[in-house]
Amino acid sequence: MNAANGGAQSVVSGTQLSLRLASEQQLGEAGTRIIGAGTGRALLSQTTTRLTSQYGGVADDWAKMTSSSFTARNGLTIETHWYENLSNGLRVEPKTKFWWQVSAG
């Protein structure tokens, strides 16, 4: 590996590490309800059926949550989404959503 490739690989590795750390930190946040309990928007019935049969509780306990967003130096923005049982705090099925931030100018 030549020096240019090694430098590029270091940048990629550093970016990947910052994104992983940001996602882990996002899971520690309280989060914001986006669908389900307390939002005025119901989760799909097949989703609540799956969540209650797999993790317990009742349909009205479950909400889809989102974290704050984090934008890496390369412009990649991430948020972490999960389902949360609001009666007992159980968080399941976290997923990291990502997109490129496009500058206005």
N, C-alpha and C positions, 0 to 999 in steps of 0.2 A: 504494500500500500504506500503510495507516495504521500508527500506532506499535504498536498491540496486535498486529496481524498480523506486523509486522516483528520484534517481540520473540519471538512464538511461533515464527516461522521460524528465528530464531537459536538457540532452545532445541533445535529439531528438528535443525538442522544440527550443533550441538555434540554431540548424542547420537549422530547417525550417524557423525560423525568418531571419537568415542571407541570406538564398536563396531568400526569398520574397523581402528583402531589395535590394539585388543585382539585381533582375529582375526589380524592380521599377527604380533603378538607370540606368540600361541599357536602359530603354525606354527614358531616358533623354539625351542619347548620340545622336550624329549626325548620327551614324550608317554607315554601308558600303553597297553599292549596290551589290547584288549578282545575280539578274536576272532582266531583264526589262530595262527601260530607262537608257541609258548611259553605258550599260554593254557589248553590242554585243551579248547578249543572250536574246531572246524574251520570255516574259511570255506566257503561254498557252493562246490561244484565248478565251477559256471558262473562264479563270481567268480574263482577261481584260474585257470581256463582263460583267461578274458579278460585278467587281469593278466599272466600269463606270455606269452601270445601278443602282447600289445600292448607290454609293457615289459621282458620277459625274466625270467630266473631260473627257479626251479622252485617248485611249489606250496608246499612247506614253508618257503620264504623269506618269504612274504607274511603280514602281519598288518594288521588294522584297528586304528587308533590313535585316541586321543582326547586332547585337551588338558585343562588345567585350565579351570574355568569363570570367566566374568567377568559381573558384574551391573552394568548401567548405573544411573544415578540414577533413571531412569523405571521400574525394576524388570525390564527386559528382560535375560535371562540368555543368554549364548552360550557354546558350545563349538565347537571346530573338530575335525572328524574327517578322516582321510585313510588311504590304504593305504600301507604302507611295506615295502620289500624289506629285510629285516633283515640280509641278507648284504652289501649294498652301500650301504644308507642312502637309496636312491631313494624319494622321497615323491611320491605321485601322487593326483590326484582329490580335493583338499581341498574340504570342504563345511562351511559354517557352520550349526550347528543352533541354533535360538533358541526361547525360551519365556518367558512372563511368570512372574516369581516372585510367588507369592501369600503374603502375610503371614499369620501364624497368628492375629493378633488385630486 
